[in-house]
């Protein structure tokens, strides 16, 4: 923490630290008493005790230096505690958003190659099996309105699964709207330069601003990609996905505000303009806010009140950085440093003995004890000297000798009181910082499980959408899969897998549960295999395109490494007939790459030092309430192992979290736990139940 920056704002910071101000006032009062007592000694005892008085003056000077060190330490530690807390929230705010937006880039890339959309643009009244049951049949061909209605039904199916989009638009190269979902959006043509930019771009385009694609809606976040003729590679149109930015930010802010009282969370663009705010009243959107990416903190004013501000850029996700946006958190100085330790029962003796962070605080206290010890020795020597002088013949020395014990007693009392102030101040700060660490691990555990829920939400969407691939549905209508169709099925699966890299393999199986095709060439050996797992039978028993099934977390030879089955989840959705509504033809299974993906999620949630390295002694774990391990950063704990969980963790309900201290040998740990709460409709609509916990353990 930059000391000069703290000194610059120390007066403002102290106004928000009543305990530190009180400590400073008490020490100043005691210092004045010390001065008066010393002056009394000079006046009444200078002949017999000048050396002692000089020592008392020197001791007072030493104490003054220690008092300054104590106050500086208290201000620095309190400030650092708050900055670390708001920095964690700022980092999470921007990184959670960027993780979500990374998924959008894959979505637009894949949907732009959807064969139904491509054929719709190539021939608005195309002859497809997909339309075979449509009412508007005319000699095997279909009216433009029928084709549009069909493609909009398909887009609606997509949005029903990927609920993060408010609008999906298909345009031709001239900017004419060929189909879209939001009938409240009065759009038939776009002159937005985004169309030309997208047609010329090698991949997706990410845009945040006002657009005539969504008129009257203010700034919108758009993902667009050219739709190309698969034969010639010529652009034939543009696909635009309108992301529910406001809804997503509301969800992010609500989760973070549970752990950040009296704060304002902002997302800033590169100019400092707030594009999202958790509190439009205190910090309106659209306004520019000062920020620095290099300073430990910034002090800004909101409505005449000082706020501590911390701004951070994203750490990126799988090479995706997106638009140059930042997470900023503002915390009101007036309430930033209030004592939050009362919720936890803290053993100060254990903290003093085992906590590694307490060393610099204890050193200040120990230095004061050393000075006080010297002072006590001096008082004892003075009392002995006074006793000797009191029996001497010199009347003046006898009088001074009688006055000296009073002076020494006052100095001793003042020294003891100073020491008590030191101990109370450092003890209070130890408890406060420990409480802060407990808050931190609880926050990090909630972050880890939220990252997991958000990630697996996408997996549930993926399997359901890919099950609606028209080619899969047409091929599975055949009694026997032709080799050419198997080859085409593999091609589609491989292309999907190239965009969605969290899967080592995707596979399609028929009504009997036989694997027909795999995306991974190394898994082609699985083709022809009969699947007897329960999740396959459950998948084949449902026909609703909104439903899916997930395997238990168990070892599967569909997820092997060096011939050893590993634990994972396999997401499944039924593939249904295009022409016979509700008839189940087979299913798609998508194997989640659980080992690296879950470890990545946990590592992203662990605390780091200033160099970005995970703090020594920190661990993370995903675990079922029964103790079955899903993933752990501790290499000695493997997926599928059983661990003992604290009973308080097992009693948590959906969305709840807690933390406590654990002593192991001579080490002290803060351990936080959070129960999965789901994301959007995932694990909230009753379609899928999977209780999981995230546990974060950090040495303090």
Phi, psi and omega in degrees: 000130183291112183294323181296322178294320178294317179299323180300323184249015188299321182298317179292318181297318182297330179295337178264003181239074184301325180294320180289320177298319179296318177300315180298317180295319180295318179294322178295319179296316179294325178295321178294320177297320179300316180299317180294319179296319179295318178298321176300318178296320180296320183289321190256345188224019188294330183290319185262345190225030182299320180297318178296319181295320176298320179294319178298318178299317179295320178296319178299319178296320178296318178296323179299318177297316179296324177298316177299317179298319180297309181298316178300318180294317180297315180296316182294315182293318178298316181294316181298321178303312182292318182296319178298320180295312184285333176295320178298319180292318179298318181294317180295318182303314183281324183286322176300317179298314183293325175300317179296315184291332174301319180297328181293327180294325176289321181302309185293326178295319181284315184295330179293343178257005180303128187296324179296319179292317179300311182294326177300318180284326179290322180213095185306336178244050189289153180267107185224148171301332182298338182252010188299334181259009181286148185290330189270059182268127178225103177054041178081351178249167186228147180294159179301321180294324178293317179296319179296316179299319180295315184290328177289329173296321179292318177297324178294319175303318181296311182293331178296338178264311178264083189283007180278359182251137178264340182203144174229130187232135173246125179237156171273180186292341179271001178090006177283134179282120181264331178196148173198171189260320190275103182288349173276357179263103186281078185230133175231340181208149177234134173253013182297131176303344178303327182297309180295321179298318181292318180298331182268349185280147179287338179214221184283162173234131179253126186224135174228108179180182173287149182210144176286356173291330178225073187293144176076008182256004183074205179291136179228153179259116186244141170240120184232150177207145179292140173262127188239150173292119184295340181277313186258342184079006180281138177291132180240356180177188182223136174255131177237127174252126179260113185279141179282071186296314182296317179296320180295315181294325177299318179295315179299312182297318181298319179295318185285328182293340176296338183243009185215080182291147174055043178233162172239131180250130182233151164249122182253148170274185187295343179267356184093005179283132180284118177261350174206142181218142178278345182218085183298339180286310181283321184225086184297146173291157180089342179273151177269138181238139178296144177206156174219132178271354186248330180283152178299325176198167174234144176256122179232167181248133171232121181052039176080003180249142179283139176231137169282136184232138175226130183234134182223146173275163178291151172276357182079165179213116180050043177084357180264130178243328178070198180294152184285081180246160182226152171263131179230138176234133178246130179233130184293127183299323184301333181236004187293331190250019180293152183287119179249022187272352188292339183288339182247144173270111188245131177269103185298324181297318178294320179297314180298324185282322192245340185284129183283334182286344189277354186304313184291331177287317181294326181298321177297317180295318181294323178298321178293324178296322178297315180295318180295324178298318176297321180295318179298319178296319178297319179297317179299315179297321179296321179294321177296316180296318180298321179296320179293314184293333184292344180254004179282161186288331183292117184296322181297315180294326178295320179296315179296323180296327178287331181278333186299316181303324178298314180298315181296321179297319179296316179300318180297316179299315181297317179300317178298318180294321177299316180297320178298321178297317178301311183295318180295320182291313180291323178297316178298320180291322176302315179294320181295315181292322177297316177300322178296320178295322177295320175298317183298313183291328176295318177297316182293324176295318178295323177297313183300315183288330177292319176300317180297311181301316181296320180293313183287337170304317180296324181294320177296324177291316184302309186296323182290322181288316181294334176294341180269007177302120187299323180297319178299316184293323178290316183295322183285349174292334181287145180297318179236133180283120177290153181298325178295322178290323177298318179297317179293321178299317177299318181301315181296313180299319180295320179295315178302313183297330179290333179270327183247094193270008180273007181240127173283342180196144170238144180215152177246137178231158184267189185298334180271357181087015179272130178290127182258325183204149179231151179282327185269119180304329179291345181255005178301337177297341179282343183296132185098348181284142176267129179263124181250007183294151183299322183296332178290313179299320179295321179295317182289350181265357180245150181234353180286124183291350178271349184262158180206169177225148182233138177294160168294161176281103186210161178291135181222138177284359170278356178223073184258157168220120183055039176080003181253126179293138180241160181281137177195177170254141173240117180270139186223148173216148181284144172259121186248165184289144174285329188252337182245091187310126177087349180286123181272125182259341184166206181203168174242137177242134179236122186269116181282134181279074195294322187299300181289327184292314180292323177296321178298317179299315181294317180297325178293337182267347183282148181290150183231158177273185183296340178268000179087008180270143178298134182298136177303140178085008180260138179221155175224154182206138165258135186207148173282154181302338178277001177098359179285124186279131174269316179198152178210141176281349175280115185297344180278351180246118187256155173304133182096343177294160174252135177232157176273128178253146174302139184300328180295331178288319183292341182270358182292142174262175181308126176083355181273158179210161179201177178203159175202170178265144177227130176259126176232114187057239181254022182244147181242133182234143167263129183237123179246150180219140178223141180265139179306139178241357184078181180213130186050234181272349183294123182063017177239343185262005178086354181287336184209128179240126178204092182287126180222155178236147168249134179237127178240130183235125184226131176286138180237000000 
